[in-house]
C-alpha cells in the first residue's frame, strides 16, 4: 500500500476527527498504521474481530519489534479457534492477551501514554487481508472511545475466555487421547 493511496482516502485526524470510507483500496492494517503515525508511541492496541490472519499478525509483530507498541489485546470469535490455534506460536510472540467470545465486531482502539488523542476504528473488515470493499468509521471523539472501551472491557471480563486457558485445556485433553 502506498502512502498516496492512504492519503487519498484518509485525512489527518487533527483536521477531520470523524471520517468514514467505503473502498477496496485500503487494508485495516494500513488504517491502523496511519492513525498511529499521528500519535506518539508507545501504543496500546485493543481489537476485536471475528478472525485474524497471519499477515495481520505479521504487521503487528513488526510494530512490536520497533518498540512502538507496549500492549496488544485481542478478542476473537470462538469459531476462529482452530485457525487461531494454528497461529499460536506467532501470536504468543506478538499479542499480550487473547480472548474468545461470541463476537462478530470489528473494532480497533488505539491509545498512547504520551498523546492525549485516542482513536476508535469501527470497520467491516476482519483482521485479515480483504480484497473487497470495506467500510470504516474513524473517530477521536472521547465519548465514543470511552463507550467502546467500556464495552470491550465488559466483554473481556464477563463474556470471554482467555485463549491461553482454552489452549492449555486442549493440550491436557489431547494428552489423554
Residue pairs with C-beta under 8 A, 6 or more apart in sequence:
1 25
1 26
1 27
1 30
5 25
5 26
5 30
6 26
6 30
6 31
6 34
8 25
9 21
9 23
9 25
9 26
10 19
10 21
10 26
10 31
10 34
10 138
11 19
12 38
13 19
13 35
13 38
13 117
13 119
13 138
13 140
14 38
17 139
17 140
17 141
18 137
18 138
18 139
18 140
18 141
19 137
19 138
19 139
20 135
20 136
20 137
20 138
21 135
21 136
22 133
22 134
22 135
23 133
23 134
24 130
24 131
24 132
24 133
24 134
26 134
27 125
27 129
27 130
28 56
28 106
28 108
28 121
28 123
28 125
28 126
28 127
28 130
28 134
28 136
29 55
29 56
29 59
29 60
29 127
31 108
31 121
31 123
31 136
31 138
32 45
32 59
32 108
32 110
32 121
33 59
33 63
35 110
35 119
35 121
35 138
36 43
36 63
36 68
36 110
38 117
39 110
39 111
39 112
39 115
39 117
39 119
40 112
40 114
40 115
41 67
41 68
41 69
41 70
41 112
41 114
42 67
42 68
42 69
42 70
42 112
42 113
42 114
43 63
43 68
43 69
43 70
43 110
43 111
43 112
44 69
44 70
44 71
44 72
44 73
44 110
44 111
44 112
44 113
45 60
45 69
45 71
45 72
45 73
45 108
45 109
45 110
46 72
46 73
46 75
46 107
46 108
46 109
46 149
46 152
47 72
47 73
47 74
47 75
47 107
47 108
47 109
47 127
48 74
48 75
48 76
48 103
48 105
48 106
48 107
48 152
48 155
49 74
49 75
49 76
49 77
49 103
49 105
49 106
49 126
49 127
49 128
50 76
50 77
50 79
50 80
50 103
50 104
50 106
50 126
51 76
51 77
51 80
51 83
51 126
51 127
51 128
52 74
52 76
52 80
52 83
52 84
52 87
52 126
52 127
52 128
53 126
53 127
53 128
53 129
54 87
54 90
55 128
55 129
56 127
56 128
56 129
57 87
57 90
57 91
57 94
57 95
58 90
60 69
60 72
60 94
60 95
61 90
61 93
61 94
63 69
64 72
64 94
70 113
71 96
72 94
72 95
72 96
72 97
73 95
73 96
73 97
73 98
73 99
73 152
73 156
74 91
74 95
74 97
74 98
74 99
74 127
75 98
75 99
75 100
75 101
75 103
75 152
75 155
75 156
75 160
76 84
76 98
76 99
76 100
76 101
76 103
76 163
77 100
77 101
77 102
77 103
77 104
78 100
78 101
78 102
78 103
80 100
81 100
81 163
81 166
84 91
84 98
84 100
84 163
85 167
85 170
88 167
91 98
97 156
97 162
98 162
98 163
98 164
99 155
99 156
99 160
99 161
99 162
99 163
100 160
100 161
100 163
100 166
101 155
101 156
101 159
101 160
101 161
102 159
103 155
103 160
106 122
106 123
106 124
106 125
106 126
106 127
107 120
107 121
107 122
107 123
107 148
107 152
108 119
108 120
108 121
108 123
109 118
109 119
109 120
109 121
109 145
109 148
109 149
109 152
110 118
110 119
110 120
110 121
111 118
111 119
111 145
112 118
117 140
118 140
118 142
118 145
119 138
119 139
119 140
119 145
120 138
120 139
120 140
120 141
120 144
120 145
120 148
121 136
121 137
121 138
122 136
122 137
122 148
123 134
123 135
123 136
123 137
124 134
124 135
124 136
125 134
125 136
139 145
